[in-house]
Amino acid sequence: MSYRLVFAVVTCLALMGCRTNDPARERSENAVQMLVTTRTQLIASEQRVAESVDALRALTAAQGDLRPAFDAFKAKVALVHKEADRVRIEAEDMRLASDMFTTAWRNEVATIQNQQLRGAGEARAGEVRSRYDQIDKLYAEANRAFADYLTHCEDLKTYLSNDLNFPALSTAKPWLKQAETAGERLQAKLGELTTELGVTTNVLSPVPVPQHRQTTTSPSATTSTTLP
């Protein structure tokens, strides 16, 4: 468990003890806030990836001195590495937090004496658990996409660092295209994940939460939309 999640859990428990007589509502509100915050961070991650893909395209099309385009590409890839590390931690935080949230929910529903209400509560908790399972699956796919894209980028960095000239760039163009495709695939996976986080937010929230997306710089990136 990350220190960030430990702190969040301890704080949440303290707040539930000090501020409210409704711990179930507090847990739900905290779950919604985590989903909203995480989605915002993932949209920023998608933007960093889009910028790196743009830098990759600029390097592919570079004329004259190749060093500025190559240096810009390396700088953008370094930022994507940071996002990949953050998303890996974020995935574990989300998994642990969702396990605690849904387990507490099911334990409380089990105390309901009315059989029909208890059944409805169990069904509802199961629906939310399935959404979190989907989020977990999409995180795994995004992490694999990060690894694939960064492997392509690191190979290109090593190759061109040792031979930065137009013949080498021409030779590398098929692999530059493969890296571009991997970056677009990563953007798509992050987009799927942010969409699911938005849907799950509105499954839990008592008030509809607008799910606006910022337009990214990459032509292949997802443009501004509003989820239901």
N, C-alpha and C positions, 0 to 999 in steps of 0.2 A: 504494500500500500504506500502511495506517495505521501510525503509530508503534507502536501497541499490538501489531500483528501482527509488525512488524520485531523488536521486543523479544522477542516470544514465540518467533520462529523462531531468533534468535541464541541465546537461552537454551536452547532445545531442542537445538540443535546442540552447544552447550557441554556440556550434560548428557550427551548421547549419547557424547561423546568422553571424558568424565571418569567416568561412573558405570556404564556398562554395556558388555558385549561383545555385546549383542543390539540393534542399532539398529532393526531391524524391530519388535521388541516395544515399544521405547520410542516409536516413531512411532505405533503402534497405541494405546498407552495415552494418549498426548497427544491423539490424535484423539477417543478416548472422553471424556476430560476436557473437551475443548472443547465437544463435543456436550452433555454434562451441564450445564456452566456456562451455555451459550447458552440451553438450554431453560429453565433457572431464570430467566434474565433476561427471556425472552419471556413467561413466565407473569406476571411483574411488569408487563410492558408491557400485557398483556391486562387486568390489574387496573386500571391507570391509565385505559385506555380505558373500562372498565366504569364507573368512577367519574365520568368525564366525561359518559357517557350518562345516568347517574343525575342529574347536575347539570342536564343538558338537560331531562329530564323534570320535575325540580323547578321549573325556570324556566317551562316550559309551564303548569304547574299553580299558579303562584305567585298569592298573594292579598296584598292590602295593599301594603306597600312592596316594589317590585320590585328595588330595588338589591341587597339581600343575595343573592338568588338569581342575579341577573345577575353580580355580582362572583364568586360561587362558580363559576359556569359558566366565566367567563373564566380563573380560576385553574386549573381542571381542564384546560381546553384548552391552556394554556401548558405543562402537564406532558406532554400528549400530543405537542405539538410536539417536546419534548426526546426523548421515546421514538421518534418518527419519525426524528429525526436519528441516534439511536443505532442503530436497526435498519438504516438505510441503510449505516452503516459496518460493522456486524456482518455484513451480507450479503456485502460485499466481502471482509471478513476470512475468512469461511467459504469463499467461492469460492476464494480464493488458497491457503488452508491445505489444502483438499480436493484441489486440483490438485497441490500438492507431495506430499501423502500418497499419492494413487493413482498418480502418476507413478513415485515411488520404489518402490512396491509392484510395479508392472508391470515395471520395470527389473530388479528382483531375481528375479521369477518367470521372466523371459526367460533367466536363467542356469541354470535347472534342466535337467539332461540327460535325465531320464526324460520321454519325450514325453507319457505319460498324466498324470503329475503336473503337468507344465508346463501341459497343457490345462486340468486342474482348477483350477490356480492362476489362470490367465488368466480362466476363467469366474467364479471367485470375485471377483477384482479388478473384473471388468466389472459384476458384480451390485452391488458397493459403489459403483462409479462412477455407476451408474444411480440409486442412492438419493440420492447427492449432487446429481445433476442435478435430481431431484425437489425436493430442498431448495431449490436455486437458483430453480426455477420458483415455488415457494411464497413465497419471499422477494420475488420480483418482484410477485406478486399482492398480498402484504401491503403492499408499498410503494405500489402503486397505490391500495389501499384506504385507507391513511393519507392520501394526497393528496386523495382524494375526500372523505373525512370532514372533514378540516381545511379544505377549501375551503368546504364547507357551514357549518362553525362560524365561520370568519372572515367570511363574508358576513353571518351573523346578528349577530355582534359589531358589525360596522360599522353595520348597519341600526339595531339597538337602542341603540347608543351615542348615536346622533343623535336618537333618538325613543323614549325608555324610558317607556312608559305603556301602559295597558291596550288602547286602540284599536290601537296599533302591534303589541302582542303578539298580539292577536287576528288581525290581518292576517297576521302571520308564522307562524301555527300550521301551515299546510300545509308550510312550509319547515322548521319545527322538527321536524315528523314525518319529513320527508325526511332531515334530519340524523340523527335517531334511527335510522332504518333504515340509513343509511350507517355509523353507529357499530356497530350490531349486525353488519353485514356484515364490518367490520374485525375485530371480536372473533372471528367465525367463521374468518376467514382466519388470524389468529394462532393459533387453536386447531388448525387443520389443520397449521400449521407446527410447533407444539410436539409434536403427535402424531407427525409424520414424524421429527422429531429423536429422539424416544423410541424409535421403531422402529429407526432407524439405529444408535442407541447399542447396542441389544441384538443387532443384526446383527454388531457389531464386538466387543462386550465378551465376555471369557471367562466372566464371572459375570453372571447376569441382574441388571439394574439396575431397581429399583422405579421406576415412573413415576407417582407420585401427583401429583394436581393439587389445588391449593387452591380452595376455593369462593370465587367472587368475589361482590361485593356486588350486582351488577346482576342483576335477575330473568332477563334474557336471556342471561347469561353461562354458560359451561360449568361444571357442577358437578363435585364430586370424583369422579374415576374412577381406575382402575388399568389401564394398558395391558398387553397381553401381553408 
